[in-house]
Amino acid sequence: MQHQQAKISWRDGQVPVSDLFDDPYYSLQDGLEETRHTFLGGNDLPGRFRDGFHVAELGFGTGLNFLATLDAWHRAGAPGVLHYTSFEAFPMAPDDMAQALAAFPGLAFRDALATAWASGLFPVEIGGARLDLRMGDARQTLPDWPGRADAWFLDGFAPARNPELWEPALMADVGRHTAPGGTLATYTAAGHVRRALAEAGFAVERRPGFGRKRHMTVGTLT
């Protein structure tokens, strides 16, 4: 599958911004706390962790969500193996990823992720997690994925800037690749996204967002 490397600019020397989508990769306020509030809290994690729990994600970006999830897994003392599959069309250059993650020195396994990312060989075992990266347009790679996630992190760039990653057909594929009772969380509360997720079979709920975002969206497969 063909993919293009992400072109990055830097805001305040720390926060990466996609040149293509003119959108930051994470909150200018606090990217790590945004991940914990939106994607972990929105999926009732770490409370649901168990051996073999599977997180899937649209938009790997800097890898911050993965590292924050792995941090929560270890802090919770969860048993066994965490599975984490992410779909990414515009992978960051290894040096850009390292610079972005340098802002979060408290997260373990940054170096292990950097090594794996530079090798480009996935899946890979990192800190008790099995990380798999599916490179290319998720509209093409997700339908062929054989897995089903217990929790989805929908973390593409803003729907107004990256509408391809929020199309109803892709949201329907998210639903088809969700385990019974599985959940999702995303930072956006855009009406057309919530409607597409409802049509995909999720009971959708709006919750308070992180920082300046008034609302976010969570859902449970019905």
Phi and psi restraints in degrees (value plus and minus 20) as a CYANA .aco file:
   2 GLN   PHI     -96.3   -56.3
   2 GLN   PSI     123.0   163.0
   3 HIS   PHI    -169.2  -129.2
   3 HIS   PSI     139.9   179.9
   4 GLN   PHI    -134.5   -94.5
   4 GLN   PSI     122.8   162.8
   5 GLN   PHI     -91.7   -51.7
   5 GLN   PSI     120.6   160.6
   6 ALA   PHI     -87.1   -47.1
   6 ALA   PSI     119.7   159.7
   7 LYS   PHI    -120.9   -80.9
   7 LYS   PSI     106.1   146.1
   8 ILE   PHI    -140.5  -100.5
   8 ILE   PSI     119.1   159.1
   9 SER   PHI    -135.9   -95.9
   9 SER   PSI     147.3   187.3
  10 TRP   PHI    -143.3  -103.3
  10 TRP   PSI     112.0   152.0
  11 ARG   PHI    -122.0   -82.0
  11 ARG   PSI     104.2   144.2
  12 ASP   PHI      39.2    79.2
  12 ASP   PSI       2.7    42.7
  13 GLY   PHI      52.7    92.7
  13 GLY   PSI     -19.7    20.3
  14 GLN   PHI    -146.3  -106.3
  14 GLN   PSI     -61.6   -21.6
  15 VAL   PHI    -114.3   -74.3
  15 VAL   PSI      98.9   138.9
  16 PRO   PHI     -95.1   -55.1
  16 PRO   PSI     121.1   161.1
  17 VAL   PHI    -146.2  -106.2
  17 VAL   PSI     111.5   151.5
  18 SER   PHI     -90.9   -50.9
  18 SER   PSI     104.9   144.9
  19 ASP   PHI     -87.5   -47.5
  19 ASP   PSI     -56.3   -16.3
  20 LEU   PHI     -86.7   -46.7
  20 LEU   PSI     -62.9   -22.9
  21 PHE   PHI    -125.0   -85.0
  21 PHE   PSI     -24.2    15.8
  22 ASP   PHI      30.3    70.3
  22 ASP   PSI      31.2    71.2
  23 ASP   PHI    -166.0  -126.0
  23 ASP   PSI     115.5   155.5
  24 PRO   PHI     -90.2   -50.2
  24 PRO   PSI     133.7   173.7
  25 TYR   PHI     -94.3   -54.3
  25 TYR   PSI     -45.2    -5.2
  26 TYR   PHI    -175.4  -135.4
  26 TYR   PSI     154.2   194.2
  27 SER   PHI     -76.7   -36.7
  27 SER   PSI     114.9   154.9
  28 LEU   PHI     -87.1   -47.1
  28 LEU   PSI     -39.9     0.1
  29 GLN   PHI     -99.6   -59.6
  29 GLN   PSI     -71.8   -31.8
  30 ASP   PHI    -191.2  -151.2
  30 ASP   PSI      77.5   117.5
  31 GLY   PHI     -81.5   -41.5
  31 GLY   PSI     -58.5   -18.5
  32 LEU   PHI     -88.7   -48.7
  32 LEU   PSI     -65.0   -25.0
  33 GLU   PHI     -86.8   -46.8
  33 GLU   PSI     -52.2   -12.2
  34 GLU   PHI     -80.9   -40.9
  34 GLU   PSI     -65.6   -25.6
  35 THR   PHI     -80.9   -40.9
  35 THR   PSI     -65.0   -25.0
  36 ARG   PHI     -84.4   -44.4
  36 ARG   PSI     -60.6   -20.6
  37 HIS   PHI     -90.4   -50.4
  37 HIS   PSI     -69.0   -29.0
  38 THR   PHI    -100.1   -60.1
  38 THR   PSI     -77.0   -37.0
  39 PHE   PHI    -108.9   -68.9
  39 PHE   PSI     -60.8   -20.8
  40 LEU   PHI     -95.8   -55.8
  40 LEU   PSI     -77.8   -37.8
  41 GLY   PHI     -79.3   -39.3
  41 GLY   PSI     -59.0   -19.0
  42 GLY   PHI     -86.2   -46.2
  42 GLY   PSI     -40.6    -0.6
  43 ASN   PHI    -127.9   -87.9
  43 ASN   PSI      -4.2    35.8
  44 ASP   PHI      35.9    75.9
  44 ASP   PSI      23.9    63.9
  45 LEU   PHI    -131.6   -91.6
  45 LEU   PSI     124.2   164.2
  46 PRO   PHI    -108.9   -68.9
  46 PRO   PSI     -15.6    24.4
  47 GLY   PHI     -78.4   -38.4
  47 GLY   PSI     -47.4    -7.4
  48 ARG   PHI    -113.4   -73.4
  48 ARG   PSI     -23.9    16.1
  49 PHE   PHI     -77.4   -37.4
  49 PHE   PSI     121.9   161.9
  50 ARG   PHI    -175.7  -135.7
  50 ARG   PSI     148.1   188.1
  51 ASP   PHI     -78.1   -38.1
  51 ASP   PSI     108.4   148.4
  52 GLY   PHI      66.6   106.6
  52 GLY   PSI     -17.5    22.5
  53 PHE   PHI     -77.0   -37.0
  53 PHE   PSI     118.6   158.6
  54 HIS   PHI    -142.1  -102.1
  54 HIS   PSI      97.9   137.9
  55 VAL   PHI    -120.0   -80.0
  55 VAL   PSI     114.7   154.7
  56 ALA   PHI    -143.2  -103.2
  56 ALA   PSI     133.5   173.5
  57 GLU   PHI    -165.3  -125.3
  57 GLU   PSI     118.4   158.4
  58 LEU   PHI    -119.6   -79.6
  58 LEU   PSI      89.3   129.3
  59 GLY   PHI      80.7   120.7
  59 GLY   PSI      68.6   108.6
  60 PHE   PHI     -93.5   -53.5
  60 PHE   PSI     -55.4   -15.4
  61 GLY   PHI      37.4    77.4
  61 GLY   PSI    -144.4  -104.4
  62 THR   PHI    -100.9   -60.9
  62 THR   PSI     -32.0     8.0
  63 GLY   PHI      67.5   107.5
  63 GLY   PSI     -17.1    22.9
  64 LEU   PHI     -80.7   -40.7
  64 LEU   PSI     -62.9   -22.9
  65 ASN   PHI     -81.8   -41.8
  65 ASN   PSI     -61.5   -21.5
  66 PHE   PHI     -81.3   -41.3
  66 PHE   PSI     -68.6   -28.6
  67 LEU   PHI     -85.2   -45.2
  67 LEU   PSI     -57.9   -17.9
  68 ALA   PHI     -86.9   -46.9
  68 ALA   PSI     -57.2   -17.2
  69 THR   PHI     -87.4   -47.4
  69 THR   PSI     -62.9   -22.9
  70 LEU   PHI     -85.3   -45.3
  70 LEU   PSI     -57.3   -17.3
  71 ASP   PHI     -81.3   -41.3
  71 ASP   PSI     -64.9   -24.9
  72 ALA   PHI     -85.0   -45.0
  72 ALA   PSI     -57.8   -17.8
  73 TRP   PHI     -79.3   -39.3
  73 TRP   PSI     -66.7   -26.7
  74 HIS   PHI     -90.5   -50.5
  74 HIS   PSI     -61.5   -21.5
  75 ARG   PHI     -82.6   -42.6
  75 ARG   PSI     -51.0   -11.0
  76 ALA   PHI    -101.5   -61.5
  76 ALA   PSI     -29.8    10.2
  77 GLY   PHI      46.1    86.1
  77 GLY   PSI      12.3    52.3
  78 ALA   PHI     -85.3   -45.3
  78 ALA   PSI     123.3   163.3
  79 PRO   PHI    -105.8   -65.8
  79 PRO   PSI     139.1   179.1
  80 GLY   PHI      53.6    93.6
  80 GLY   PSI    -161.6  -121.6
  81 VAL   PHI    -137.6   -97.6
  81 VAL   PSI     116.4   156.4
  82 LEU   PHI    -117.0   -77.0
  82 LEU   PSI     109.6   149.6
  83 HIS   PHI    -121.9   -81.9
  83 HIS   PSI     115.2   155.2
  84 TYR   PHI    -160.5  -120.5
  84 TYR   PSI      95.5   135.5
  85 THR   PHI    -137.8   -97.8
  85 THR   PSI     109.4   149.4
  86 SER   PHI    -149.4  -109.4
  86 SER   PSI     123.7   163.7
  87 PHE   PHI    -130.5   -90.5
  87 PHE   PSI     103.6   143.6
  88 GLU   PHI    -160.7  -120.7
  88 GLU   PSI     104.4   144.4
  89 ALA   PHI    -113.5   -73.5
  89 ALA   PSI     -45.6    -5.6
  90 PHE   PHI    -150.0  -110.0
  90 PHE   PSI      54.8    94.8
  91 PRO   PHI     -83.4   -43.4
  91 PRO   PSI     122.9   162.9
  92 MET   PHI     -93.2   -53.2
  92 MET   PSI     131.6   171.6
  93 ALA   PHI     -86.3   -46.3
  93 ALA   PSI     124.8   164.8
  94 PRO   PHI     -73.4   -33.4
  94 PRO   PSI     -60.6   -20.6
  95 ASP   PHI     -85.8   -45.8
  95 ASP   PSI     -57.6   -17.6
  96 ASP   PHI     -85.9   -45.9
  96 ASP   PSI     -61.7   -21.7
  97 MET   PHI     -82.1   -42.1
  97 MET   PSI     -64.6   -24.6
  98 ALA   PHI     -81.6   -41.6
  98 ALA   PSI     -61.3   -21.3
  99 GLN   PHI     -85.3   -45.3
  99 GLN   PSI     -61.3   -21.3
 100 ALA   PHI     -84.2   -44.2
 100 ALA   PSI     -63.0   -23.0
 101 LEU   PHI     -98.3   -58.3
 101 LEU   PSI     -33.3     6.7
 102 ALA   PHI     -82.3   -42.3
 102 ALA   PSI     -39.9     0.1
 103 ALA   PHI     -94.1   -54.1
 103 ALA   PSI     -26.6    13.4
 104 PHE   PHI    -147.8  -107.8
 104 PHE   PSI      47.7    87.7
 105 PRO   PHI     -86.1   -46.1
 105 PRO   PSI     -37.9     2.1
 106 GLY   PHI     -97.5   -57.5
 106 GLY   PSI     -28.8    11.2
 107 LEU   PHI    -107.9   -67.9
 107 LEU   PSI     102.6   142.6
 108 ALA   PHI     -93.8   -53.8
 108 ALA   PSI     144.5   184.5
 109 PHE   PHI      51.8    91.8
 109 PHE   PSI      -7.0    33.0
 110 ARG   PHI     -82.2   -42.2
 110 ARG   PSI     -62.8   -22.8
 111 ASP   PHI     -86.8   -46.8
 111 ASP   PSI     -59.5   -19.5
 112 ALA   PHI     -83.7   -43.7
 112 ALA   PSI     -60.0   -20.0
 113 LEU   PHI     -85.5   -45.5
 113 LEU   PSI     -62.3   -22.3
 114 ALA   PHI     -80.4   -40.4
 114 ALA   PSI     -60.6   -20.6
 115 THR   PHI     -85.0   -45.0
 115 THR   PSI     -65.3   -25.3
 116 ALA   PHI     -84.1   -44.1
 116 ALA   PSI     -60.9   -20.9
 117 TRP   PHI     -84.1   -44.1
 117 TRP   PSI     -61.4   -21.4
 118 ALA   PHI     -86.1   -46.1
 118 ALA   PSI     -52.5   -12.5
 119 SER   PHI     -94.1   -54.1
 119 SER   PSI     -52.2   -12.2
 120 GLY   PHI      52.1    92.1
 120 GLY   PSI      -6.7    33.3
 121 LEU   PHI    -122.5   -82.5
 121 LEU   PSI      89.6   129.6
 122 PHE   PHI    -151.0  -111.0
 122 PHE   PSI     130.5   170.5
 123 PRO   PHI     -94.9   -54.9
 123 PRO   PSI     141.9   181.9
 124 VAL   PHI    -163.5  -123.5
 124 VAL   PSI     130.0   170.0
 125 GLU   PHI    -114.0   -74.0
 125 GLU   PSI     105.2   145.2
 126 ILE   PHI    -155.9  -115.9
 126 ILE   PSI      93.4   133.4
 127 GLY   PHI      36.8    76.8
 127 GLY   PSI      15.2    55.2
 128 GLY   PHI      68.4   108.4
 128 GLY   PSI     -16.2    23.8
 129 ALA   PHI    -132.9   -92.9
 129 ALA   PSI     127.5   167.5
 130 ARG   PHI    -125.0   -85.0
 130 ARG   PSI      88.0   128.0
 131 LEU   PHI    -119.7   -79.7
 131 LEU   PSI     105.2   145.2
 132 ASP   PHI    -142.7  -102.7
 132 ASP   PSI     111.0   151.0
 133 LEU   PHI    -132.1   -92.1
 133 LEU   PSI     107.6   147.6
 134 ARG   PHI    -129.0   -89.0
 134 ARG   PSI      85.2   125.2
 135 MET   PHI    -107.0   -67.0
 135 MET   PSI     121.6   161.6
 136 GLY   PHI     101.0   141.0
 136 GLY   PSI    -198.7  -158.7
 137 ASP   PHI     -86.2   -46.2
 137 ASP   PSI      99.5   139.5
 138 ALA   PHI     -80.7   -40.7
 138 ALA   PSI     -44.2    -4.2
 139 ARG   PHI     -85.4   -45.4
 139 ARG   PSI     -40.5    -0.5
 140 GLN   PHI    -124.4   -84.4
 140 GLN   PSI     -53.2   -13.2
 141 THR   PHI    -106.6   -66.6
 141 THR   PSI     -52.7   -12.7
 142 LEU   PHI     -87.2   -47.2
 142 LEU   PSI     -63.2   -23.2
 143 PRO   PHI     -77.3   -37.3
 143 PRO   PSI     -49.7    -9.7
 144 ASP   PHI    -108.6   -68.6
 144 ASP   PSI     -25.3    14.7
 145 TRP   PHI     -92.9   -52.9
 145 TRP   PSI     109.7   149.7
 146 PRO   PHI    -102.6   -62.6
 146 PRO   PSI     -26.5    13.5
 147 GLY   PHI    -106.5   -66.5
 147 GLY   PSI     151.2   191.2
 148 ARG   PHI    -157.4  -117.4
 148 ARG   PSI     110.8   150.8
 149 ALA   PHI    -112.1   -72.1
 149 ALA   PSI     126.7   166.7
 150 ASP   PHI    -102.0   -62.0
 150 ASP   PSI     -46.8    -6.8
 151 ALA   PHI    -167.5  -127.5
 151 ALA   PSI     115.0   155.0
 152 TRP   PHI    -129.9   -89.9
 152 TRP   PSI     116.4   156.4
 153 PHE   PHI    -127.3   -87.3
 153 PHE   PSI      89.3   129.3
 154 LEU   PHI    -115.1   -75.1
 154 LEU   PSI      80.1   120.1
 155 ASP   PHI    -151.0  -111.0
 155 ASP   PSI      17.5    57.5
 156 GLY   PHI     -89.7   -49.7
 156 GLY   PSI     152.1   192.1
 157 PHE   PHI     -85.8   -45.8
 157 PHE   PSI     147.5   187.5
 158 ALA   PHI     -70.6   -30.6
 158 ALA   PSI     118.8   158.8
 159 PRO   PHI     -74.0   -34.0
 159 PRO   PSI     -54.3   -14.3
 160 ALA   PHI     -89.0   -49.0
 160 ALA   PSI     -43.7    -3.7
 161 ARG   PHI    -123.4   -83.4
 161 ARG   PSI     -46.1    -6.1
 162 ASN   PHI    -153.2  -113.2
 162 ASN   PSI      40.0    80.0
 163 PRO   PHI     -82.4   -42.4
 163 PRO   PSI     -43.9    -3.9
 164 GLU   PHI     -79.6   -39.6
 164 GLU   PSI     -52.3   -12.3
 165 LEU   PHI    -105.3   -65.3
 165 LEU   PSI     -15.0    25.0
 166 TRP   PHI    -148.6  -108.6
 166 TRP   PSI      -5.0    35.0
 167 GLU   PHI     -84.7   -44.7
 167 GLU   PSI     126.4   166.4
 168 PRO   PHI     -73.8   -33.8
 168 PRO   PSI     -58.6   -18.6
 169 ALA   PHI     -84.4   -44.4
 169 ALA   PSI     -57.1   -17.1
 170 LEU   PHI     -91.4   -51.4
 170 LEU   PSI     -59.8   -19.8
 171 MET   PHI     -82.7   -42.7
 171 MET   PSI     -54.5   -14.5
 172 ALA   PHI     -84.8   -44.8
 172 ALA   PSI     -58.0   -18.0
 173 ASP   PHI     -86.5   -46.5
 173 ASP   PSI     -55.8   -15.8
 174 VAL   PHI     -77.8   -37.8
 174 VAL   PSI     -66.7   -26.7
 175 GLY   PHI     -79.8   -39.8
 175 GLY   PSI     -61.9   -21.9
 176 ARG   PHI     -88.7   -48.7
 176 ARG   PSI     -40.3    -0.3
 177 HIS   PHI    -130.4   -90.4
 177 HIS   PSI      16.0    56.0
 178 THR   PHI    -139.1   -99.1
 178 THR   PSI     114.2   154.2
 179 ALA   PHI     -88.9   -48.9
 179 ALA   PSI     135.9   175.9
 180 PRO   PHI     -72.7   -32.7
 180 PRO   PSI     110.3   150.3
 181 GLY   PHI      56.2    96.2
 181 GLY   PSI     -14.1    25.9
 182 GLY   PHI     -89.0   -49.0
 182 GLY   PSI     145.3   185.3
 183 THR   PHI    -150.1  -110.1
 183 THR   PSI     149.9   189.9
 184 LEU   PHI    -163.9  -123.9
 184 LEU   PSI     140.3   180.3
 185 ALA   PHI    -168.8  -128.8
 185 ALA   PSI     126.5   166.5
 186 THR   PHI    -172.1  -132.1
 186 THR   PSI     134.7   174.7
 187 TYR   PHI     -95.3   -55.3
 187 TYR   PSI     -38.5     1.5
 188 THR   PHI    -110.2   -70.2
 188 THR   PSI     127.7   167.7
 189 ALA   PHI    -140.1  -100.1
 189 ALA   PSI       2.0    42.0
 190 ALA   PHI     -76.4   -36.4
 190 ALA   PSI     114.5   154.5
 191 GLY   PHI     -79.4   -39.4
 191 GLY   PSI     -61.1   -21.1
 192 HIS   PHI     -88.9   -48.9
 192 HIS   PSI     -49.1    -9.1
 193 VAL   PHI     -90.1   -50.1
 193 VAL   PSI     -65.4   -25.4
 194 ARG   PHI     -82.6   -42.6
 194 ARG   PSI     -59.4   -19.4
 195 ARG   PHI     -85.7   -45.7
 195 ARG   PSI     -61.2   -21.2
 196 ALA   PHI     -84.1   -44.1
 196 ALA   PSI     -58.6   -18.6
 197 LEU   PHI     -88.4   -48.4
 197 LEU   PSI     -58.5   -18.5
 198 ALA   PHI     -83.0   -43.0
 198 ALA   PSI     -62.5   -22.5
 199 GLU   PHI     -86.1   -46.1
 199 GLU   PSI     -45.0    -5.0
 200 ALA   PHI    -100.8   -60.8
 200 ALA   PSI     -23.0    17.0
 201 GLY   PHI      87.7   127.7
 201 GLY   PSI      -9.9    30.1
 202 PHE   PHI    -117.7   -77.7
 202 PHE   PSI     120.7   160.7
 203 ALA   PHI    -101.4   -61.4
 203 ALA   PSI      91.5   131.5
 204 VAL   PHI    -121.4   -81.4
 204 VAL   PSI     119.9   159.9
 205 GLU   PHI    -157.0  -117.0
 205 GLU   PSI     120.4   160.4
 206 ARG   PHI    -115.1   -75.1
 206 ARG   PSI     114.1   154.1
 207 ARG   PHI    -148.8  -108.8
 207 ARG   PSI     145.7   185.7
 208 PRO   PHI     -80.2   -40.2
 208 PRO   PSI     115.0   155.0
 209 GLY   PHI    -105.4   -65.4
 209 GLY   PSI    -197.6  -157.6
 210 PHE   PHI    -112.6   -72.6
 210 PHE   PSI     119.9   159.9
 211 GLY   PHI      40.8    80.8
 211 GLY   PSI    -142.4  -102.4
 212 ARG   PHI    -101.6   -61.6
 212 ARG   PSI     -27.1    12.9
 213 LYS   PHI    -101.2   -61.2
 213 LYS   PSI      98.7   138.7
 214 ARG   PHI     -85.8   -45.8
 214 ARG   PSI     -58.3   -18.3
 215 HIS   PHI    -157.4  -117.4
 215 HIS   PSI     137.1   177.1
 216 MET   PHI    -155.9  -115.9
 216 MET   PSI     158.8   198.8
 217 THR   PHI    -148.3  -108.3
 217 THR   PSI     116.9   156.9
 218 VAL   PHI    -147.5  -107.5
 218 VAL   PSI     141.6   181.6
 219 GLY   PHI    -177.0  -137.0
 219 GLY   PSI     133.8   173.8
 220 THR   PHI    -148.2  -108.2
 220 THR   PSI     112.3   152.3
 221 LEU   PHI     -87.9   -47.9
 221 LEU   PSI     108.8   148.8
